[in-house]
Amino acid sequence: MKKLLDRNLKVFLLYALVVFLGSVPVYFFIVDLIWRTELHEHNMIVALRAKRNFELLTGDTGSLNNSIRAWNQIQPDASIIPVPAVNKDSVYTVYKHNSFTGHVELDRFHGLVTYFTVAGQPYRMTIETNIEESYETIGAITAVTAIFFLVLLGGFLLLNKRLSRKLWAPFHKTIDRLEAYDLKSQEHIPLPVTNIVEFEALHRGIRKLIDGNLTAYLEQKEFTENASHELQTPLAIVQSKLDLILQTQELTEEQSGIIENASKSLSRVSRINRNLVLLAKIDNRQFTDQEPMDMAQLLRELKADMEDFIEEKELRFDITASQPCEVVGNRALAEILLTNLLMNAIRHTSTRGNVLIWLEGYTLNITNTGATSLPEDKLFNRFSSAAVHTTGTGLGLAIVKEICQLYGWSAGYRFAEGWHHFSVRFTGNTKE
Amino acid sequence: MVVEDEPELGADIAGYLTEYTCEMATTFSEALEKIGMYTYDCILLDLTLPGGDGLRLLDILKQEKRDDGIIIISARNALTDKVTGLTTGADDYIAKPFHLPELAARIYSVIRRKQFSSTNVVDQNEVRIDLLSKKVFVNEKEVALTKKELDLLLYFVGNRNKVISKSALAEHLSGDMADMFDSHAFVYAHIKNLKRKLSEAGYGNYLKNIYGTGYKWEI
């Protein structure tokens, strides 16, 4: 994954490189053109001045010839030669060795060929001026361009770093808030204030989305709560009717069997209902009372309550918890959590099976013998009981998960060598 | 008195509690009026009433220092309600839905506690139950019962001549855990032990198995 700004920067830098590379020949042509124009002008001025001076000597052939000789001797880059006829002016550029500076390389010269007539004799005048060599010009321009490109590159990198920190700060804050947001808290998301149009648009979108979700969540929760509450009275009526029917005198064994079975199913419905109410209450964070509890002690108390079931299934049921394990939380919820896990183990162990429970530091381990692994991913979800035919509500482990979430504990499951292994780690508000 | 806004449920409760005289109230004001006129051995109080919160009736009763027994029956099933109810002076709390025998047993216990605060002894044929010391005597001879057996015995005494289903007994003994199991074999085991201990001490066979699925304490 790349940062958005880095991607941007890469494109910008590539573009800058192309522009800089393209600018080198352009600079060169412009600089060279200026050079040549200026030198041409310079040559013209020299030529015109010389021509005028020579023309002043009209009539004095002797001093004219002396002057021309002297000119040719003193100005080696310029020559005045008599020609048969006047021709059109011309310019040229030539590379040649220059005999004065001792340069080994070839130097570039810009030359002007012009004609003038003194006393009826036409002369050709050639003037050469040293001009900067093209490769040197190109080299210099390239070097300067490269330096500026490097300055640009460094500047971009630096600015990019600062910008990403400053410019994107509200964005990162938004991301952090989003990651930390939990719909179950039922609060609106606190987004940072920004005056950037795009971020504000993003925030608007997020707020709208979350408000929608929140409403849906609250409606759904309220529905579950209300539905469960509304169900309780009719359930109570059905239950009482069943209890009353049992009191009638002429009841056959078959009829009483039917009543008993109806009663059993009814109590299952009631329990599912109670558990749904419980889940809603945990969701609503209605269990505010907290106290330190010793989990080891709690386990032993609960085991005593379950003695009947353990005996009925002839289980080997061992609790190893020598050290006290003090955890802060709501006692009722802790009891529900442990009861659900213990009853789960008892229920799903076959007759004469083993249930081994031990506390290791702040981790509770509950293992029981079993045949096959359970679907770990769905195990803690509502109504996803692995075995459909059992009398469970399908909510026991969902409640365990919900309680763990409330206190920041973690619940896990794995299966190894014929043992189901449930574990709960009491972290967060332990008295460590 | 049964204060319950659902007449159907109120009637069923009254229909089951044949050994008591039951008055009915379905609204807050009706209940308030009746409380003002009579005293009751026990008031079954639903918290969600048309016209007011049942907890307010509880406050009024306490302010007047009345000693009517109060059992809250509520669909709210909320822990906070339970705590508030009990701290403001209710004697017991039972969440809907419930088994009628369970309610009867609790009413019996509340009334006994109110009436015999110092020597709470139940005499039933040859059996005598001392509720304070939790001892059981048959023909003046002590019978050693486990906590659960004593619990069952009191449950039956509170539901004299009533057929009680095995699932009601199972729920009474282990609460929520009971219906996690299909079989209620452990109920059978406890009852068998109770019957054996009582009959060994010379108690008659009053506890009868009815239709194979329920039990009845026949006097």
Contacts between the chains, C-beta under 8 A, distances in Angstrom:
chain1	res1	chain2	res2	distance
A	229	B	75	5.9
A	229	B	76	7.1
A	232	B	75	3.9
A	232	B	77	6.8
A	232	B	95	7.9
A	232	B	96	4.4
A	232	B	97	6.2
A	233	B	6	5.3
A	233	B	9	6.7
A	233	B	75	5.3
A	233	B	96	6.1
A	235	B	96	6.9
A	235	B	97	4.0
A	236	B	6	7.9
A	236	B	9	5.6
A	236	B	75	7.3
A	236	B	96	4.0
A	236	B	97	3.7
A	236	B	98	6.6
A	237	B	6	6.8
A	237	B	8	5.2
A	237	B	9	5.0
A	237	B	12	6.8
A	237	B	97	8.0
A	238	B	97	7.4
A	239	B	97	4.4
A	239	B	98	6.8
A	239	B	99	6.3
A	239	B	100	7.7
A	240	B	9	6.1
A	240	B	12	3.8
A	240	B	13	6.6
A	240	B	16	7.0
A	240	B	97	7.9
A	240	B	100	5.2
A	241	B	12	6.3
A	242	B	165	7.8
A	243	B	12	7.9
A	243	B	16	6.4
A	243	B	99	5.7
A	243	B	100	3.9
A	243	B	101	6.5
A	243	B	165	7.3
A	243	B	168	7.1
A	244	B	12	5.8
A	244	B	15	5.8
A	244	B	16	5.9
A	244	B	100	6.9
A	246	B	163	4.3
A	246	B	164	7.7
A	246	B	165	6.0
A	246	B	214	6.0
A	247	B	16	7.1
A	247	B	162	6.0
A	247	B	163	5.7
A	251	B	211	6.3
A	252	B	211	7.5
A	253	B	211	4.6
A	253	B	212	5.6
A	253	B	213	7.9
A	255	B	211	7.9
A	256	B	163	8.0
A	256	B	210	7.3
A	256	B	211	3.6
A	256	B	212	7.2
A	256	B	213	5.2
A	256	B	214	6.5
A	257	B	211	7.3
A	257	B	212	7.1
A	257	B	213	5.9
A	259	B	165	7.2
A	259	B	213	7.6
A	260	B	165	5.6
A	260	B	166	6.8
A	260	B	167	6.6
A	260	B	213	4.1
A	260	B	214	7.4
A	263	B	165	5.6
A	263	B	167	5.1
A	263	B	168	7.6
A	264	B	167	5.5
A	264	B	179	6.8
A	264	B	182	7.9
A	266	B	97	7.6
A	267	B	167	6.1
A	267	B	171	6.6
A	267	B	178	7.9
A	267	B	179	4.6
A	268	B	179	5.9
A	270	B	97	5.1
A	271	B	176	6.6
A	271	B	179	6.0
A	274	B	77	6.6
A	274	B	95	7.7
A	274	B	176	7.5
A	277	B	77	5.8
A	281	B	78	7.1
A	281	B	79	7.5
A	286	B	78	7.3
A	286	B	79	7.2
A	286	B	80	6.8
A	287	B	79	7.0
A	305	B	174	6.6
A	305	B	177	7.1
A	306	B	174	7.8
A	306	B	177	6.8
A	308	B	148	7.9
A	308	B	173	7.2
A	308	B	174	6.4
A	308	B	186	3.8
A	308	B	189	7.9
A	308	B	190	7.8
A	309	B	174	7.7
A	309	B	177	7.0
A	309	B	181	6.5
A	309	B	186	6.8
A	311	B	186	7.0
A	311	B	189	7.9
A	312	B	181	7.5
A	312	B	183	7.4
A	312	B	185	5.3
A	312	B	186	5.1
A	312	B	189	7.8
A	332	B	79	6.2
A	339	B	176	7.5
A	339	B	177	6.8
A	343	B	177	5.8
A	343	B	180	5.4
A	347	B	180	5.8
A	347	B	181	7.2
A	391	B	179	6.4
A	391	B	180	6.0
A	391	B	181	6.7
A	391	B	182	5.6
A	392	B	180	6.5
